Amino acid sequence: MAFAAKSLEQIAPSHKQCYTAYAMISRRRFLITAGATLACGPRLLAAQANEVGGRKNLSSSSRLLLFGTDYYPDQTPESSWQQDVVAMAQMGITNVRLAEFAWALLEPQEGSFDFSWLQRCIKLLNEHEIAIIIGTPSAAPPPWLTQKYPEVLLVNDHGQTLNPGARRFTCPTNRTYRRLSARVTTEMARAFASTPGVIGWQIDNEFTLGESPRCYCRFCREGFQQWLQESYGALPPLNKAWGTVFWSQTYTDFAQIPVPLPSGAPVNPGLALDYDRYQSHANVTFLDEQLTILRQLCPTQFVTTNNVGVVDTINLRDLYRKLDFFSADNYPGFISIVMNGSDSGTSLGSDAVAPIVSFTHDAARSIKDGQPFLVMEEQVGKSGQPFFSPQPEPGQVRLWTFQAIAHGAMGINYFRWDTADFGAEEYWHGLLNHDRSHSPAFDEVQRTIRELKSLGSDVLNARYSAELALCFDPVSDWALAIQPGQPKLKYLSELLTWYGSIAASHAGVDIVDATQDLSPYKILFAPVMYVVSQEQASKIRDFVKRGGTFIAGFRLGVKDEHSRIVDAPLPGLLRDVMGVTVLDYQPIYSEKQGLRFSKSLAGRDAECHLWADILDPGQAEVLATYTGNPYAGKAATTSHSLGRGRAIYLGAHLDPADLARVLLTLIATAGVKSPLEVPAGIEVTRRRTDRDIITFVLNHTNAPQSIQIAGTSKELLTGSTRSGTVSLEPYGVCVLQSV
């Protein structure tokens, strides 16, 4: 994937606003997500069931094509259902998601269930050959539940109990809440397991996406203590791993171990990191309880869940490990709000928004090791709760759709069908306005659905082509948040900055955790890989020895898996791979530290920000040195050969412009070439079928653009033949297949 510039100097300024703004976002609020015959008619979908892992299963590999919307019959007068469903069918919509926030209607009193309204709606949808994905409603419990069982309420990181009245205010550990969530899921599964038209399930909704993504209640403390006992077996190894002799914290009973609430001073980093692991585990097992029920009672229906952007409070690989595919929610407008300020009337800035959206899509695809994903919620209009996001410009909703497809999506659900005129999301515009007239994007979405169907199953399930890999490790993320070293140093901000730089290479980027197979990639990037495990170090070492290029940033290998500083010279377990030793490190505040590049990275001097690792290069080649005292002349960037590959250490924190120049130079040096030369604001990705390479060219600017292609290609959306100059309209899309 790429966001091209006419020169290297043009790349970073277009991204700098994006990454500077992102650095200001709380890591917990990052939102930052075969033709007409496959119109998802329920009878056809039922015929696509296949045997996977000893069970009947419907998944992306079944060649399901989903072009739908999110519908709320629980919020819509029943007198409007018929008109809505007919309009959906005429529009080409193939599926809807229902009921994920309807617990109060599904179970109006404890133990008393009423699915009749939902059954009527599903029957109507099925009659018009619109398939149904049902959401389990555990993200928003009814008032009777919290009134009778107030112990289910979440306690935030200040020790305050949340109040009911919105959503995501319950504890994932609480046994009562789990029991009640499992019961409503069981009753729904029994009711709809054999219902014509129902093809799948979404468990819950947007796990941990709230103001308080982790719980610190007494039930979580008990669960944490039990999890620790199962993880460590006994207290002596736990005390040793955490170093509890510090501040007299040695535990003699697991019941003594607290949760990391405010305690007068910073908590033990080992305890805090394990608590982050436990909270991830609690949410994963909460989902798994519902998944077990659905697998048993609904074996022919797929199961997924949805998330927005990079939810870094959960290990998403664990969350999705047993699910059929990843489902993402995509709202570019919220990124624009954060960057421009909530009171700004500025429209979406393509240079800043597009890279973050592409990153979230690459992350979504990579969670299931490259398997195609579904966009469960795609923005179609002004969206918001207390205030609106910008209005998408004509063509942008179509562009966002194809941006997802270009990065590996197999289908799109547009959020939402009609716009609510009550509740917290009255401002969240759907395909119909408040008066049920067509929204500005209605015709655009209808065109886009028609085009998506024309691409066919092979294209929509093709593998994404990536020569580059970017390491994203939630453990490093969590550990750095606990002890950042420099207050402005944030893991996800660094990750996005590096992504924006390497994406401009046009080579495609997978998001990996460095414990998986790295052999498909030419280069592995690891910004702020603060925690390095033995397994990760071994995989990286083998990758380099076999000919790969490993490019790592500062603060590499500082800690072990228990958040203890390693008792060896830095970069710890990767010292032999990098071929250098960290002599010292310098958090940078008001003082200045400069950087001068060697001939191989020739360019203007740069300024180092936030952090500087001072390197003893040993036998490694020095690519850059510091110019400021007290480390003037000391190595800042090095390159070390190991086996058939090399490892490059970027010890200095650079601004986006300088980082982009350095990384793109290193990418070119490693022999990675761009498939197309395109103007600034153009994104290029590739997907591979068994027979063809499909190239997506996306214009993220509001002006016409032209590109040059070699040879002759078929444009799949129009059926025309293209060669030489290819023109793109503002926010235009081109899908090319070589002939």
C-alpha positions in Angstrom: 0.0 0.0 0.0 1.3 3.5 -0.6 0.6 7.1 -0.3 2.9 8.5 -2.9 4.7 11.8 -3.1 6.5 13.5 -5.9 9.6 13.5 -3.8 10.7 12.1 -0.5 10.5 15.6 1.0 6.8 15.8 0.3 5.9 12.6 2.2 6.3 13.5 5.8 4.7 16.9 5.9 1.5 15.3 4.6 1.6 12.9 7.5 3.0 15.0 10.3 -0.3 16.5 11.2 -1.8 13.1 11.5 0.9 11.6 13.8 1.3 14.7 15.9 -2.5 14.7 16.5 -2.5 11.0 17.2 0.1 11.4 19.8 -2.5 13.5 21.7 -5.2 10.8 21.6 -5.6 8.7 24.7 -4.6 5.1 23.7 -7.9 4.0 25.2 -9.9 6.3 22.9 -8.2 5.5 19.6 -11.0 5.0 17.1 -8.9 4.8 15.1 -11.6 -0.4 12.3 -19.4 -13.5 -7.6 -21.8 -11.0 -9.1 -25.5 -10.9 -8.8 -25.8 -14.7 -8.2 -24.1 -14.2 -4.9 -26.6 -11.7 -3.6 -26.4 -13.4 -0.2 -29.8 -15.0 -0.7 -30.3 -17.2 2.4 -30.9 -20.4 0.4 -27.6 -19.9 -1.5 -25.7 -19.1 1.7 -27.1 -22.2 3.4 -25.7 -24.3 0.6 -22.3 -22.9 1.2 -21.8 -24.6 4.5 -18.5 -26.5 4.6 -16.8 -28.7 7.2 -14.0 -27.0 9.1 -12.3 -28.4 12.2 -15.0 -31.1 12.6 -17.9 -28.7 12.5 -20.2 -27.1 10.0 -19.0 -23.6 9.4 -19.6 -20.5 7.3 -16.7 -18.2 7.0 -14.9 -15.9 4.6 -13.3 -18.9 3.0 -16.8 -20.1 2.0 -16.8 -17.3 -0.5 -19.6 -15.4 1.3 -20.0 -11.9 -0.2 -21.6 -9.5 2.2 -22.8 -6.1 1.1 -25.1 -4.9 3.8 -26.3 -2.5 6.4 -26.9 -2.3 10.1 -30.6 -2.2 10.9 -32.5 -1.4 14.1 -36.0 -2.7 13.9 -36.1 -2.3 17.7 -35.7 1.4 17.1 -38.0 1.6 14.1 -41.8 1.5 14.0 -42.9 -1.8 12.7 -45.1 0.0 10.2 -41.9 1.1 8.4 -40.3 -2.4 8.2 -41.9 -3.5 4.9 -41.0 -0.2 3.2 -37.4 -0.5 4.6 -36.9 -4.1 3.5 -38.2 -3.5 0.0 -35.9 -0.5 -0.4 -33.0 -2.5 0.8 -33.6 -5.2 -1.7 -34.0 -2.7 -4.5 -30.8 -1.1 -3.5 -28.9 -4.4 -3.7 -28.3 -4.9 0.0 -27.6 -8.6 0.7 -27.5 -8.7 4.5 -28.2 -6.8 7.7 -27.0 -7.0 11.3 -29.7 -6.9 14.0 -30.3 -6.7 17.7 -26.9 -6.1 19.2 -28.3 -3.5 21.6 -31.8 -4.9 22.1 -31.5 -6.8 25.4 -34.3 -4.9 27.0 -36.8 -6.0 24.4 -35.4 -9.5 24.0 -35.6 -10.1 27.8 -38.0 -7.4 29.3 -38.0 -9.2 32.6 -35.4 -11.6 34.1 -36.0 -15.0 32.6 -38.9 -13.8 30.4 -37.9 -13.7 26.8 -39.8 -12.2 23.8 -38.3 -12.8 20.4 -41.5 -12.4 18.5 -40.7 -9.0 17.1 -37.3 -10.1 16.0 -38.7 -13.2 14.4 -41.2 -11.1 12.4 -38.5 -8.9 11.1 -36.2 -11.8 10.2 -39.1 -13.5 8.3 -39.7 -10.3 6.3 -36.0 -9.9 5.5 -35.7 -13.5 4.4 -38.8 -13.2 2.1 -36.8 -10.5 0.3 -33.6 -12.7 0.3 -31.7 -10.5 2.7 -29.6 -12.5 5.1 -29.3 -11.8 8.8 -26.4 -11.5 11.2 -27.7 -11.4 14.8 -25.8 -9.6 17.5 -25.7 -10.9 21.1 -26.7 -7.9 23.3 -24.2 -8.1 26.2 -22.7 -4.7 25.5 -25.7 -2.9 26.9 -27.7 -4.6 29.7 -31.3 -3.6 30.5 -32.1 -1.5 33.6 -33.7 -4.4 35.5 -30.4 -6.2 35.4 -28.2 -3.5 37.0 -31.0 -2.6 39.5 -31.1 -6.1 40.8 -27.4 -6.9 40.4 -25.4 -3.7 40.9 -22.3 -5.7 41.5 -21.9 -6.2 37.7 -21.0 -2.5 37.3 -17.4 -1.7 36.2 -14.9 0.1 38.5 -12.6 2.4 36.6 -8.9 3.0 37.1 -9.6 5.7 39.8 -11.6 3.2 41.8 -15.0 4.8 40.9 -18.0 2.6 40.1 -19.6 3.5 36.8 -23.3 4.2 36.6 -25.7 2.5 34.2 -27.4 4.5 31.5 -25.2 4.1 28.5 -23.2 1.0 27.4 -19.9 -0.7 28.2 -20.3 -0.2 31.9 -20.1 -3.8 33.1 -17.3 -6.0 34.5 -16.1 -8.8 32.1 -15.1 -11.0 35.1 -18.3 -10.8 37.1 -19.9 -14.2 37.2 -23.5 -12.9 37.5 -23.1 -10.8 34.4 -21.5 -13.7 32.6 -24.3 -16.0 33.6 -27.0 -13.6 32.4 -25.1 -12.9 29.2 -24.7 -16.6 28.5 -28.4 -17.2 29.2 -29.7 -14.6 26.8 -27.2 -15.9 24.2 -28.4 -19.4 24.7 -32.1 -18.6 24.3 -31.4 -16.6 21.2 -29.3 -19.4 19.7 -32.0 -21.9 20.4 -34.6 -19.6 18.8 -32.7 -18.8 15.6 -30.4 -21.8 15.0 -32.6 -23.1 12.2 -34.3 -19.9 11.2 -34.2 -19.3 7.4 -32.1 -16.4 6.5 -29.9 -16.3 9.7 -26.3 -16.8 8.5 -24.2 -15.7 11.4 -23.6 -14.0 14.8 -21.7 -11.0 16.1 -20.8 -11.5 19.8 -21.2 -8.3 21.9 -20.1 -5.1 20.3 -16.8 -3.2 20.2 -15.1 -4.8 23.2 -13.5 -2.4 25.7 -14.3 0.6 23.5 -15.5 3.0 26.2 -14.2 5.6 28.6 -13.1 2.8 31.0 -11.8 -0.2 29.0 -10.5 -2.0 32.0 -12.3 -3.0 35.3 -10.7 -2.8 38.7 -13.5 -4.2 40.9 -13.3 -6.7 43.7 -14.4 -9.5 41.4 -11.6 -8.6 39.0 -9.2 -8.7 41.9 -10.3 -12.2 42.8 -10.1 -13.3 39.2 -6.7 -11.7 38.9 -5.4 -13.6 41.9 -6.7 -16.9 40.6 -5.2 -16.2 37.2 -1.9 -15.4 38.8 -2.0 -18.7 40.8 -2.7 -20.6 37.6 0.0 -18.7 35.7 2.8 -18.9 38.3 1.9 -21.9 40.3 3.2 -20.5 43.5 4.2 -17.2 45.1 8.1 -17.6 45.1 8.3 -17.4 41.2 5.8 -14.5 41.2 7.7 -12.6 43.8 11.0 -13.1 41.9 9.5 -12.1 38.5 8.0 -8.9 39.9 10.9 -8.1 42.2 8.5 -7.6 45.2 11.3 -7.1 47.6 11.2 -3.5 46.4 9.1 -1.3 48.7 8.4 -4.3 50.9 5.8 -5.8 48.5 6.7 -9.5 49.1 3.4 -11.6 49.0 2.8 -14.5 51.3 -0.7 -15.2 50.1 -2.3 -14.7 46.7 -5.2 -13.0 48.4 -2.9 -10.1 49.3 -2.3 -9.1 45.7 -4.1 -5.9 44.7 -5.2 -4.5 41.4 -3.2 -1.5 40.2 -5.4 1.3 41.6 -3.9 4.6 42.8 -1.7 3.8 45.8 0.3 6.9 46.6 3.1 6.1 44.1 3.6 4.1 40.9 2.6 0.5 41.2 4.9 -2.4 40.6 5.4 -2.5 36.8 5.3 -6.3 36.7 2.0 -6.4 38.6 0.6 -3.7 36.3 1.7 -5.5 33.1 0.2 -8.8 34.3 -3.0 -7.0 35.2 -3.2 -5.8 31.6 -2.8 -9.4 30.5 -5.5 -10.5 32.9 -8.0 -7.9 31.7 -7.3 -9.1 28.1 -7.8 -12.7 29.2 -11.1 -11.7 31.0 -12.6 -10.2 27.9 -11.4 -13.1 25.7 -13.0 -15.7 28.0 -16.1 -13.6 28.3 -16.4 -13.9 24.5 -15.4 -17.5 24.5 -18.3 -18.4 26.8 -20.8 -17.1 24.3 -18.9 -18.6 21.4 -19.1 -22.0 23.0 -22.8 -21.7 23.1 -23.1 -20.6 19.5 -20.8 -23.3 18.2 -22.9 -25.9 20.0 -26.4 -24.7 19.1 -25.7 -22.9 15.7 -23.0 -25.1 14.0 -23.8 -23.9 10.4 -23.7 -20.2 11.2 -20.5 -18.1 11.3 -19.4 -16.2 14.4 -17.4 -13.0 14.6 -17.2 -9.8 16.7 -16.4 -6.2 15.7 -13.9 -3.6 16.9 -12.9 -0.1 16.0 -9.3 0.5 14.9 -6.6 -0.9 17.1 -8.1 -1.9 20.4 -4.9 -2.2 22.3 -6.5 -3.1 25.7 -7.0 -6.6 24.4 -4.7 -9.0 22.6 -6.8 -9.2 19.5 -5.1 -12.3 18.2 -6.4 -14.0 21.3 -9.9 -12.5 21.0 -10.3 -13.6 17.4 -8.4 -16.9 17.5 -11.5 -19.1 17.6 -13.8 -16.8 15.5 -14.4 -17.3 11.8 -13.1 -13.9 10.7 -12.3 -10.4 11.9 -14.9 -7.7 11.7 -13.9 -4.0 11.7 -15.7 -0.7 12.2 -14.5 2.2 10.1 -15.3 5.9 10.9 -12.8 8.2 9.2 -14.8 11.2 10.4 -13.8 10.6 14.0 -10.1 10.7 13.0 -10.8 14.1 11.4 -12.5 15.4 14.5 -9.5 14.5 16.7 -7.0 16.1 14.2 -9.0 19.2 13.5 -10.6 19.8 16.9 -14.3 19.2 17.7 -15.2 22.8 17.0 -13.6 22.8 13.6 -15.6 23.0 10.4 -12.7 21.7 8.4 -13.5 18.8 6.0 -11.7 15.5 6.1 -8.0 16.0 5.4 -7.1 13.1 3.1 -3.4 13.3 3.7 -3.8 12.7 7.4 -6.9 10.5 7.6 -6.1 8.0 4.8 -2.9 6.5 6.4 -4.6 5.8 9.7 -7.6 4.2 8.0 -5.2 2.0 6.0 -3.3 1.0 9.1 -6.5 -0.1 10.8 -7.5 -2.2 7.8 -4.0 -3.8 7.6 -4.2 -4.6 11.3 -7.7 -6.1 10.8 -6.5 -8.3 8.0 -3.4 -9.3 9.9 -5.1 -10.4 13.1 -6.3 -13.6 11.3 -3.0 -14.0 9.4 -4.1 -12.4 6.2 -7.6 -13.8 6.1 -10.2 -11.5 4.4 -12.1 -9.4 6.9 -15.6 -7.8 7.1 -16.3 -4.1 7.7 -19.3 -4.5 10.0 -19.8 -0.7 10.3 -18.8 1.7 7.5 -19.5 5.5 7.9 -21.9 6.8 5.3 -22.7 10.3 6.6 -22.1 12.8 9.4 -21.6 10.7 12.5 -21.4 11.5 16.1 -23.0 11.7 19.5 -22.7 15.2 21.2 -21.3 16.6 17.9 -21.1 15.8 14.2 -18.1 14.5 12.3 -17.6 16.3 8.9 -19.9 15.4 6.1 -18.2 13.0 3.6 -17.6 14.7 0.3 -19.2 13.2 -2.8 -17.2 10.0 -3.7 -15.6 9.5 -0.3 -17.9 6.8 1.0 -17.2 4.8 -2.2 -13.5 5.5 -1.8 -13.6 4.3 1.9 -15.3 1.2 0.8 -12.7 0.4 -1.9 -9.9 1.3 0.5 -11.1 -1.5 2.8 -11.5 -3.9 -0.2 -8.0 -2.9 -1.4 -6.6 -3.8 2.0 -8.2 -7.2 2.2 -11.9 -6.8 3.1 -14.4 -9.3 1.7 -17.5 -7.3 2.4 -19.0 -4.1 3.8 -21.9 -3.3 6.1 -22.9 0.4 6.0 -23.8 2.0 9.3 -26.7 2.5 9.5 -29.9 2.1 7.4 -32.0 4.9 9.0 -31.0 7.8 11.2 -32.3 7.6 14.8 -34.4 10.6 16.0 -33.9 9.7 19.7 -31.1 8.5 21.9 -27.4 9.2 22.2 -26.7 8.7 18.4 -29.3 11.1 16.9 -26.5 12.7 15.1 -25.3 9.5 13.5 -26.5 9.8 9.9 -27.3 6.6 8.0 -28.5 5.9 4.5 -31.8 7.5 5.3 -32.2 10.9 6.9 -34.3 11.7 9.9 -37.3 12.2 7.7 -36.5 8.9 5.9 -35.5 10.6 2.7 -32.3 9.4 0.9 -29.1 10.7 2.4 -26.4 12.3 0.2 -24.5 9.0 0.0 -27.5 6.8 -0.8 -27.0 6.6 -4.6 -23.3 6.4 -4.1 -23.6 3.4 -1.9 -26.0 1.8 -4.4 -23.5 2.2 -7.1 -20.7 0.9 -4.9 -22.7 -2.3 -4.0 -23.3 -2.9 -7.7 -19.5 -2.6 -8.4 -18.6 -4.8 -5.4 -20.8 -7.6 -6.8 -19.1 -7.2 -10.2 -15.7 -7.9 -8.7 -16.7 -11.5 -7.8 -15.7 -13.9 -5.2 -12.2 -14.5 -6.3 -11.2 -10.9 -6.1 -12.9 -10.3 -2.7 -11.2 -13.3 -1.2 -7.8 -12.8 -2.8 -4.7 -12.6 -0.6 -3.3 -9.2 0.1 0.2 -8.8 -1.3 2.8 -7.5 1.3 6.6 -7.5 1.2 6.9 -5.5 4.4 5.9 -6.4 8.0 5.4 -4.0 10.9 5.7 -5.5 14.4 2.8 -4.6 16.7 3.1 -6.2 20.2 0.5 -5.4 22.8 2.9 -6.4 25.6 5.4 -3.7 24.5 2.4 -1.3 24.2 1.2 -2.0 27.7 4.6 -2.0 29.3 5.6 1.3 27.7 2.3 2.9 28.8 3.2 1.9 32.4 6.7 3.3 32.2 7.1 5.4 29.1 10.5 6.9 30.1 9.6 10.2 28.4 6.0 11.4 29.0 5.4 12.1 25.3 6.6 8.7 24.1 3.6 6.6 23.1 3.7 3.2 21.4 0.9 3.6 19.0 2.0 7.0 18.0 5.4 5.6 17.0 3.7 2.7 15.3 1.6 5.0 13.1 4.5 7.2 12.3 6.6 4.3 11.1 3.6 2.9 9.2 3.0 6.2 7.4 6.7 6.2 6.3 7.0 2.7 5.1 3.5 2.7 3.4 4.8 5.2 0.9 7.0 2.4 -0.5 3.9 0.9 -2.3 5.1 -2.6 -1.2 2.2 -3.5 1.1 2.4 -3.9 4.9 1.3 -6.7 7.2 1.0 -6.1 10.9 2.7 -9.0 12.8 3.7 -9.9 16.3 7.2 -11.3 15.5 6.3 -14.8 16.8 4.8 -15.9 13.5 6.3 -17.0 10.2 8.4 -14.1 9.0 9.7 -15.7 5.8 7.2 -14.1 3.4 8.7 -10.6 4.1 11.8 -8.8 2.9 11.9 -6.3 5.7 10.6 -6.4 9.3 10.2 -3.1 11.1 10.0 -2.9 14.9 9.4 0.6 16.4 9.9 0.8 20.2 10.0 -3.0 20.7 10.4 -2.4 24.4 9.7 -6.0 25.5 11.4 -8.8 23.6 10.7 -12.4 24.4 13.0 -15.4 23.8 10.6 -16.6 21.0 10.5 -13.2 19.3 14.3 -12.9 19.5 14.8 -16.3 18.0 12.3 -15.6 15.1 14.0 -12.3 14.3 17.5 -13.8 14.5 16.5 -16.6 12.0 14.8 -14.0 9.8 17.9 -12.0 9.5 20.3 -15.0 9.0 18.1 -16.2 6.1 18.4 -12.9 4.3 15.8 -10.6 5.8 16.3 -7.0 6.8 15.4 -6.1 10.4 15.0 -2.4 11.1 14.4 -1.5 14.8 13.9 1.7 16.7 15.2 3.0 20.0 14.4 1.3 23.4 14.8 -2.1 21.8 14.8 -5.1 24.1 14.9 -3.1 27.3 12.5 -5.4 29.3 11.6 -9.0 29.7 8.1 -10.4 29.7 7.7 -9.5 33.4 8.5 -5.9 32.8 11.9 -6.2 34.4 14.9 -4.4 32.9 17.1 -7.1 31.4 20.3 -7.8 33.3 22.5 -7.7 30.1 23.8 -4.9 27.9 21.1 -3.5 25.7 19.6 -4.3 23.3 19.4 -7.4 25.4 18.3 -10.6 23.6 18.9 -8.9 20.3 22.4 -7.6 21.0 24.0 -10.2 18.7 21.5 -9.5 15.9 22.0 -5.8 16.0 25.7 -6.0 16.5 25.8 -3.0 18.8 25.7 -2.2 22.5 23.7 0.7 23.9 26.3 2.8 25.9 23.7 5.2 27.3 20.3 6.6 26.6 19.0 10.1 26.7 15.4 11.2 27.2 15.1 14.5 25.5 13.1 17.4 26.8 14.1 21.1 26.1 17.7 20.2 25.2 18.6 19.7 21.5 20.3 16.7 20.0 21.3 16.7 16.3 22.0 13.9 13.9 24.3 13.8 10.9 24.0 11.0 8.3 26.7 9.1 6.5 27.0 8.8 2.7 24.6 5.8 2.4 21.9 7.9 4.0 23.0 11.2 2.5 20.7 14.1 3.4 20.4 17.2 5.5 21.2 17.0 9.2 18.2 16.1 11.4 17.0 16.9 14.9 16.5 14.2 17.4 13.3 14.4 19.6 12.1 12.6 22.7 14.8 9.9 22.9 18.3 9.0 21.9 20.1 5.6 22.3 23.8 6.1 22.3 25.4 3.2 20.4 28.8 1.4 20.5 28.8 0.2 17.0 31.3 -2.6 17.4 31.8 -4.0 13.9 28.6 -2.5 12.6 28.6 0.2 9.9 27.7 3.6 11.3 24.9 5.3 9.3 24.4 8.4 11.5 26.1 10.1 14.4 24.9 12.6 17.0 26.1 16.2 16.8 25.1 17.6 20.2 27.0 17.3 23.5 27.7 15.3 25.4 27.5 12.6 22.7 28.8 14.4 19.7 30.3 11.9 17.2 28.7 8.9 18.9 26.8 6.4 16.7 23.0 7.0 16.4 22.1 4.6 13.6 24.0 1.4 12.6 23.8 -1.5 10.1 25.1 -5.0 11.0 25.4 -8.0 8.7 24.3 -11.4 10.1 24.1 -14.4 7.9 22.6 -13.4 4.6 20.7 -10.4 6.0 21.3 -7.3 8.1 19.9 -5.5 11.1 19.6 -1.8 11.3 19.3 0.1 14.6 17.7 3.6 14.5 18.7 4.8 18.0 17.3 8.4 17.6 13.7 9.5 17.6 13.2 11.5 14.4 10.4 13.7 13.2 8.2 12.2 10.5 9.9 13.9 7.6 13.4 12.6 8.5 12.1 9.2 9.5 10.3 8.8 6.2 13.4 9.7 4.2 15.6 7.3 6.2 13.1 4.4 6.1 12.3 4.8 2.4 16.0 4.9 1.6 16.6 1.7 3.5 13.6 0.0 1.8 15.1 0.9 -1.6 18.5 -0.3 -0.5 16.9 -3.7 0.4 15.7 -4.1 -3.2 12.0 -3.4 -2.6 10.6 -1.7 -5.7 7.4 0.2 -6.3 4.9 -1.4 -8.7 3.7 2.0 -9.9 5.0 5.6 -9.8 2.0 7.7 -8.8 1.4 11.3 -7.6 0.9 12.5 -4.1 -2.3 11.4 -2.5 -2.6 8.2 -4.5 -2.7 4.9 -2.7 -1.7 1.6 -4.4 -2.3 -1.9 -3.1 -2.3 -5.4 -4.6 -4.3 -8.6 -4.0 -3.4 -11.9 -5.6 -5.9 -14.5 -6.8 -4.8 -18.0 -8.0 -4.4 -16.6 -11.5 -4.0 -12.8 -11.4 -2.6 -9.8 -9.5 -5.3 -7.2 -8.9 -4.1 -3.7 -8.4 -6.2 -1.1 -6.6 -5.4 2.6 -7.3 -7.2 5.0 -5.0 -7.3 8.8 -5.3 -7.5 10.3 -1.8 -7.5 13.9 -3.1 -10.4 16.1 -4.2 -8.8 16.8 -7.6 -8.5 14.6 -10.7 -5.3 12.7 -10.9 -3.5 10.7 -13.6 -1.1 7.7 -13.4 1.0 5.8 -15.9 0.7 2.0 -16.2 3.0 -0.4 -18.1 1.4 -2.8 -20.6 -2.4 -3.3 -20.9 -4.8 -3.9 -18.1 -8.5 -4.6 -17.7 -10.4 -2.1 -15.5 -12.6 -4.5 -13.5 -15.3 -1.9 -12.5 -16.0 -0.8 -16.0 -14.8 -3.7 -18.1 -12.7 -1.4 -20.2 -9.1 -1.9 -21.4 -6.5 0.6 -20.0 -2.9 1.3 -21.0 -0.6 4.3 -20.8 -2.3 7.1 -18.9 -5.1 6.2 -16.5 -7.3 9.1 -15.2 -8.9 9.1 -11.8 -11.8 11.4 -10.8 -11.7 13.2 -7.4 -11.9 10.4 -4.7 -11.8 8.0 -7.7 -11.0 4.3 -7.7 -9.5 2.1 -10.4 -9.2 -1.7 -10.1 -6.7 -3.1 -12.7 -6.1 -6.7 -13.8 -3.2 -7.3 -16.2 -4.1 -8.9 -19.6 
